[in-house]
Amino acid sequence: MGTTTVELFGLARLRTGVRRVELPPGTLGQVLQELQRRLPALAGWCVQDGRLAPGFIVSVNRQYFTQDPQVELAPGDVVLLISADPGG
């Protein structure tokens, strides 16, 4: 079974010092919960209960943007976590 790659940009990368994390695939909400578990600096600030906090969005495979926690992510998908703040 492959992994889903989450790449952190902007404030999320600055806060964690992490550029990329490999996680088990699932829904975006499940992936965000695992991301929050592995990178506690994101908890409550960027990720809240498996959902993105206001001011954050993800790009899936550089094809579309979403905040929907029900989006299914497959092995090999790349999720870019981006701060929607100016200069993010």
Order of alpha helices (4+ residues) and beta strands (2+ residues): beta-alpha-beta-beta-alpha-beta-beta-beta-beta-beta-beta
